[in-house]
């Protein structure tokens, strides 16, 4: 037996976790080791274990030797000794295949060694266990680009040797598309279609690029060409239905999506888009049914969650809408319109503290959003902070001086501040812009009467 294997065996014997050792004691020892020996900030997740519950989430450990090998590997990686680091990390993963941190470090080592495919495999495995790992996701994105660049070199060489290769042109166009080099991708696809105008996959690929470029008319021309060749193709019918919905042809979109779903009833994309088309057409129950079915198939679809939250809001199913909105707003950089829907629901449910908390998340120094100012003004009015309400209403009206809701609320705010002349002016403007509304009055005498009544009550009774 070699001296090295003897030393390894001794290390294993010394550090092996006893079968009778309690889980808490094991966890405490793991935390001490990680906190003491790992200093590299790129792996600060290693020292983030603060409770027993964190351990199965981050690491599965059957022997402390796996951790020791991983720590050695991390330190060797830090010292740019990549081949040596790889040996240690392979040992760690041979002992505990589910050691996610060791796999992430090995992914970084493979990347440094230029072994991009191996690195990509490791980061993909890491993200399967730990989907919120930002570093792994960033590395995987970079690696995909590197692999595409490598593929591009091979494809260019192939086309130099055989310029008439349609398959190489098609593959290169796909790589160009994934790299965001759309003009070069279109050049290759146009060459294919010049040789064979009925090349279905080239037409489909070109339509996808046109959609990404928002050249919807060109995309529709290509999809129509495919359907003349393959009239019942469910994928093309789905894509054309999606495109028609985007172009505002909701009725036509439903026709195509019905045909697609008749062949592929579990297509989440087709169900989502048909649900949104139904919503546009005012068929709210049909929309809700399609979106719910789509989310049963693909539960994390952001677009379907947003659409169903909106449908439930319009239907008055506020609690159901809030459930979907919570999921939408938990994503990174959630879209502001859906926070506004949540705020409006919270207003209606009289959950004002939560509404105000959401409102504050909308604001920043350069905000150019009149609806956000109106919503905060509304909230301030409800809690009798009239001066603040007035300030926000003035900002909202600076964007749109004919916003009837904001003008009416400002009139009411002026009344609460006993500025009756200003209130009268806003009421008069409202009566001109919308004379049919119950509170948008059309005669000076009636306006004066309402002002007197409002001042006498000095309350929020007229607030809707």
C-alpha positions in Angstrom: 0.0 0.0 0.0 1.4 3.4 -0.9 2.2 6.1 1.6 -0.4 8.3 0.0 -3.2 5.7 0.2 -2.3 5.0 3.8 -2.6 8.7 4.7 -5.9 8.9 2.9 -7.1 5.9 4.8 -6.0 7.4 8.1 -7.8 10.6 7.3 -10.9 8.7 6.4 -10.7 6.8 9.7 -10.1 9.9 11.8 -12.9 12.0 10.2 -15.5 9.4 9.5 -18.8 10.2 11.0 -19.8 7.6 13.7 -23.0 5.9 12.9 -24.1 6.6 16.5 -23.3 10.3 16.3 -26.5 12.5 16.6 -27.6 14.6 13.7 -27.2 17.8 15.7 -23.6 17.0 16.6 -22.8 16.2 13.0 -24.4 19.4 11.8 -22.4 21.5 14.4 -19.2 19.9 13.4 -20.0 20.5 9.7 -20.7 24.2 10.3 -17.5 24.6 12.3 -15.4 23.0 9.6 -17.0 25.1 6.8 -16.8 28.3 8.7 -13.2 27.8 9.7 -11.6 26.5 6.5 -13.5 28.2 3.6 -12.7 31.8 3.0 -13.4 32.1 -0.7 -16.3 34.6 -1.1 -17.3 32.8 -4.4 -18.4 29.9 -2.2 -20.0 31.8 0.7 -23.0 29.5 0.4 -20.7 26.9 2.2 -20.8 29.0 5.4 -24.5 29.7 5.2 -25.6 26.7 7.2 -27.3 28.1 10.2 -29.8 25.4 11.1 -30.3 21.7 10.7 -33.0 22.4 8.1 -30.4 24.0 5.9 -28.2 20.9 5.6 -30.5 18.7 3.4 -31.3 21.8 1.3 -27.6 22.6 0.5 -25.6 19.4 1.2 -26.2 15.7 1.7 -23.3 14.3 3.8 -22.6 10.7 4.7 -19.0 11.1 5.6 -16.9 14.1 6.7 -14.2 12.9 4.4 -16.4 14.1 1.5 -16.4 17.6 3.0 -12.6 17.5 3.6 -11.9 16.6 0.0 -14.3 19.3 -1.2 -12.6 21.9 1.0 -9.2 20.9 -0.3 -10.5 21.1 -3.8 -11.9 24.6 -3.1 -8.6 25.8 -1.7 -6.7 24.3 -4.7 -9.1 26.0 -7.1 -8.5 29.2 -5.3 -4.7 28.8 -5.8 -5.3 28.0 -9.5 -4.2 24.4 -9.1 -7.0 23.1 -11.2 -5.9 19.6 -12.0 -5.2 18.9 -8.3 -8.5 20.5 -7.3 -10.3 18.2 -9.8 -8.8 15.1 -8.1 -10.1 16.2 -4.7 -13.5 17.1 -5.9 -13.9 13.8 -7.8 -13.1 12.0 -4.5 -15.7 14.1 -2.7 -18.4 13.3 -5.3 -17.5 9.6 -5.4 -18.2 9.5 -1.6 -21.4 11.6 -1.8 -22.8 12.0 -5.3 -25.4 14.5 -4.0 -22.9 17.0 -2.6 -24.2 20.0 -4.5 -21.5 22.5 -3.4 -18.7 20.1 -4.4 -20.4 19.7 -7.8 -20.6 23.5 -8.2 -16.9 23.9 -7.4 -16.0 21.1 -9.8 -18.1 22.9 -12.5 -16.0 26.0 -12.0 -12.8 23.9 -12.2 -13.9 22.3 -15.5 -14.7 25.7 -16.8 -11.2 26.9 -16.0 -9.7 23.8 -17.7 -11.7 24.6 -20.8 -13.8 21.4 -20.4 -17.0 23.3 -21.1 -19.3 20.3 -21.7 -18.3 18.7 -18.4 -18.8 22.1 -16.7 -22.2 22.5 -18.2 -23.3 19.1 -17.0 -22.2 19.9 -13.4 -24.0 23.3 -13.4 -27.1 21.7 -14.8 -27.1 19.1 -12.0 -26.6 21.8 -9.4 -29.5 23.9 -10.7 -31.8 20.8 -10.7 -31.2 20.6 -6.9 -30.7 24.3 -6.2 -32.7 26.3 -8.8 -32.1 29.7 -7.1 -28.3 29.4 -7.2 -27.5 32.7 -9.0 -23.8 31.9 -9.6 -24.5 28.5 -11.1 -27.2 30.0 -13.4 -24.8 32.7 -14.6 -22.0 30.2 -15.3 -24.3 27.9 -17.2 -25.4 30.8 -19.4 -21.8 31.7 -20.2 -20.9 28.1 -20.9 -23.8 27.7 -23.4 -22.5 30.7 -25.3 -19.0 29.2 -25.3 -20.3 26.0 -26.7 -22.2 27.8 -29.4 -19.1 29.7 -30.4 -17.3 26.4 -30.7 -20.1 24.9 -32.8 -20.0 28.0 -35.0 -16.3 27.4 -35.8 -17.0 23.8 -36.8 -20.0 24.8 -38.9 -18.1 27.5 -40.7 -15.3 25.0 -41.5 -17.9 22.4 -42.7 -19.5 25.0 -45.1 -16.1 26.0 -46.4 -15.6 22.3 -47.4 -19.1 21.8 -48.6 -21.0 25.1 -49.3 -24.1 23.3 -50.6 -24.8 21.6 -47.3 -28.4 22.6 -46.4 -28.2 20.8 -43.0 -25.1 22.8 -42.0 -26.7 26.1 -43.1 -29.8 25.2 -41.1 -27.8 24.3 -38.0 -25.6 27.4 -38.3 -28.8 29.5 -38.5 -30.0 28.0 -35.3 -26.7 28.7 -33.5 -26.8 32.3 -34.8 -30.3 32.7 -33.5 -29.3 31.4 -30.0 -26.4 33.9 -30.0 -28.9 36.7 -30.9 -27.3 37.2 -34.3 -30.6 37.3 -36.1 -29.5 39.0 -39.4 -26.9 36.3 -40.0 -29.4 33.6 -39.1 -31.8 35.1 -41.6 -29.1 35.1 -44.3 -28.6 31.4 -43.9 -32.4 30.6 -43.9 -33.0 32.8 -46.9 -30.3 30.9 -48.8 -32.0 27.6 -47.9 -35.4 28.9 -49.0 -33.9 30.3 -52.2 -32.8 26.7 -53.0 -36.1 25.2 -51.8 -39.1 27.5 -51.1 -41.0 24.7 -49.5 -38.4 23.8 -46.9 -40.8 23.6 -43.9 -38.3 23.7 -41.0 -36.5 26.7 -42.6 -39.9 28.5 -42.9 -40.7 27.7 -39.3 -37.3 28.9 -38.0 -37.5 32.1 -40.0 -41.0 32.8 -38.6 -39.7 32.4 -35.1 -36.9 34.9 -35.8 -39.5 37.3 -37.3 -41.6 37.0 -34.1 -38.6 37.7 -31.9 -37.9 40.8 -34.1 -41.6 41.7 -33.8 -42.0 41.5 -37.6 -45.3 39.9 -37.2 -46.6 40.3 -40.8 -43.5 38.5 -42.2 -43.9 35.7 -39.6 -47.6 35.3 -40.5 -46.6 35.0 -44.2 -44.2 32.1 -43.4 -46.7 30.3 -41.1 -49.4 30.6 -43.8 -46.9 29.1 -46.3 -46.2 26.1 -44.0 -50.0 25.5 -43.5 -50.4 25.4 -47.3 -47.9 22.5 -47.3 -49.1 20.9 -44.0 -52.6 22.2 -43.3 -53.2 20.3 -40.1 -49.8 20.7 -38.4 -50.7 21.3 -34.8 -47.5 23.2 -34.0 -47.9 25.6 -36.8 -51.6 26.1 -36.0 -50.5 26.8 -32.4 -47.9 29.3 -33.5 -50.3 31.1 -35.9 -52.9 31.2 -33.2 -50.4 32.8 -30.8 -49.4 35.3 -33.5 -53.0 36.2 -34.4 -53.7 36.8 -30.7 -50.7 39.2 -30.6 -51.9 41.0 -33.7 -55.4 41.5 -32.1 -57.3 38.9 -34.1 -58.7 37.0 -31.1 -61.5 35.3 -32.9 -59.1 33.9 -35.6 -56.7 32.9 -32.9 -59.3 30.8 -31.1 -60.1 29.0 -34.4 -56.4 28.0 -34.9 -55.8 27.1 -31.3 -59.0 25.0 -31.2 -57.6 23.0 -34.2 -54.2 22.6 -32.5 -55.7 21.5 -29.2 -57.9 19.0 -30.9 -54.7 17.1 -31.8 -52.6 18.1 -28.8 -55.0 18.7 -25.9 -52.2 19.0 -23.3 -50.3 21.8 -25.0 -49.8 24.4 -22.2 -48.8 27.1 -24.7 -51.9 26.6 -26.8 -54.1 26.6 -23.7 -52.5 29.7 -22.3 -53.0 31.6 -25.6 -56.5 30.5 -26.1 -57.3 31.5 -22.5 -55.9 35.0 -23.2 -57.8 35.2 -26.5 -61.0 34.3 -24.7 -60.3 37.0 -22.1 -59.9 39.6 -25.0 -63.3 38.4 -26.3 -64.9 38.8 -22.8 -65.4 35.1 -22.4 -64.1 35.1 -18.8 -65.2 31.7 -17.7 -63.7 30.0 -20.8 -60.5 32.0 -20.2 -60.3 30.9 -16.6 -60.9 27.3 -17.5 -58.1 27.3 -20.2 -55.6 29.1 -17.9 -56.3 26.8 -15.0 -55.8 23.7 -17.2 -52.5 25.2 -18.6 -51.2 25.8 -15.1 -52.0 22.2 -14.1 -49.7 21.2 -17.0 -47.0 23.9 -16.5 -47.4 25.2 -13.0 -44.7 27.8 -13.1 -45.7 29.6 -16.3 -45.4 33.3 -15.5 -47.6 34.4 -18.4 -50.4 32.0 -17.4 -50.2 33.1 -13.7 -50.4 36.8 -14.7 -53.4 36.1 -17.0 -55.3 34.1 -14.5 -54.7 36.6 -11.7 -56.1 39.3 -14.1 -59.2 37.2 -15.0 -60.0 36.4 -11.3 -59.6 40.1 -10.5 -62.1 41.1 -13.2 -64.5 38.4 -12.0 -64.2 39.6 -8.4 -62.5 36.4 -7.2 -60.0 38.5 -5.2 -58.6 35.8 -2.9 -57.9 33.5 -5.9 -56.3 36.4 -7.7 -54.1 37.2 -4.7 -52.8 33.6 -4.6 -51.5 33.9 -8.2 -50.2 37.5 -7.7 -48.1 36.3 -4.7 -46.4 33.8 -7.1 -46.0 36.5 -9.8 -44.6 39.1 -7.4 -42.2 36.6 -5.8 -40.2 36.4 -9.1 -37.2 38.6 -9.6 -38.1 42.1 -11.0 -41.9 41.5 -11.0 -43.9 43.6 -13.5 -45.4 46.7 -11.9 -48.9 46.3 -13.4 -49.4 43.2 -11.3 -48.3 44.9 -8.1 -50.9 47.6 -8.9 -53.6 44.9 -9.3 -52.6 43.5 -5.9 -52.8 47.0 -4.4 -56.3 47.5 -5.8 -57.4 44.2 -4.4 -56.0 44.9 -1.0 -57.8 48.3 -1.0 -61.1 46.5 -1.8 -60.4 44.0 1.1 -59.5 47.0 3.4 -56.0 45.5 4.0 -54.5 49.0 3.9 -51.2 48.4 5.7 -50.3 45.7 3.1 -51.5 47.9 0.3 -49.3 50.8 1.5 -46.3 48.5 1.8 -46.8 47.4 -1.8 -47.2 50.9 -3.0 -43.9 52.0 -1.5 -42.2 49.3 -3.6 -43.4 51.0 -6.8 -41.7 54.3 -6.0 -38.3 55.6 -7.0 -36.9 59.1 -7.6 -37.5 59.0 -11.4 -40.9 57.4 -11.4 -43.0 58.3 -14.4 -46.2 56.4 -13.5 -49.4 58.5 -13.0 -51.4 55.5 -11.9 -48.9 54.8 -9.0 -49.2 58.4 -7.9 -53.0 58.2 -8.1 -53.1 54.9 -6.0 -50.9 56.4 -3.3 -53.1 59.6 -3.3 -56.1 57.4 -2.9 -54.5 55.6 0.1 -53.5 58.9 1.7 -57.0 60.2 1.3 -58.4 57.1 3.0 -56.2 57.7 6.1 -56.9 61.5 6.0 -53.4 62.5 4.9 -54.9 65.1 2.6 -51.8 67.2 1.9 -49.8 64.2 0.8 -52.8 63.0 -1.3 -52.9 66.4 -3.0 -49.2 66.3 -3.8 -49.5 62.9 -5.5 -52.7 63.9 -7.4 -50.9 67.0 -8.8 -48.1 64.7 -10.1 -50.6 62.3 -11.6 -52.5 65.1 -13.4 -49.2 66.5 -14.7 -49.1 63.4 -16.9 -52.7 63.6 -17.9 -54.7 66.7 -17.0 -58.0 65.1 -18.2 -57.8 62.0 -15.9 -61.4 62.1 -14.5 -60.7 59.9 -11.6 -57.7 61.9 -10.5 -59.6 65.2 -11.0 -62.6 64.0 -8.9 -60.3 62.7 -6.1 -58.5 66.0 -6.1 -61.8 67.9 -5.9 -62.7 65.8 -2.8 -59.2 66.4 -1.4 -59.6 70.2 -1.8 -62.9 70.0 0.0 -61.3 68.2 3.0 -58.7 71.0 3.0 -61.5 73.7 2.8 -60.2 74.9 -0.5 -63.7 75.2 -2.0 -62.8 77.4 -4.9 -60.2 74.9 -6.2 -62.7 72.0 -5.6 -65.3 73.9 -7.6 -62.9 74.3 -10.5 -62.1 70.5 -10.5 -65.8 69.6 -10.3 -66.6 71.9 -13.2 -63.8 70.3 -15.3 -65.1 66.8 -14.4 -68.6 67.8 -15.4 -67.4 68.9 -18.8 -65.3 65.8 -19.4 -67.9 63.3 -18.1 -71.3 64.8 -17.5 -73.1 61.4 -17.1 -71.3 60.3 -14.0 -73.3 60.6 -10.8 -70.7 62.7 -9.1 -69.6 64.6 -12.2 -72.2 67.3 -12.2 -73.2 69.6 -15.0 -74.7 72.7 -13.3 -73.0 75.3 -11.2 -76.0 75.3 -8.7 -75.7 71.6 -8.1 -71.9 71.7 -7.8 -72.3 74.4 -5.1 -74.9 72.3 -3.4 -72.6 69.3 -3.3 -69.7 71.4 -2.0 -71.8 72.7 0.9 -73.0 69.1 1.7 -69.4 67.8 1.5 -68.1 70.5 3.8 -71.0 69.9 6.2 -70.2 66.2 6.4 -66.4 66.6 6.5 -66.1 62.9 6.1 -65.1 60.3 3.5 -68.6 59.1 2.9 -68.6 60.1 -0.8 -65.3 58.2 -1.4 -65.7 55.2 -3.6 
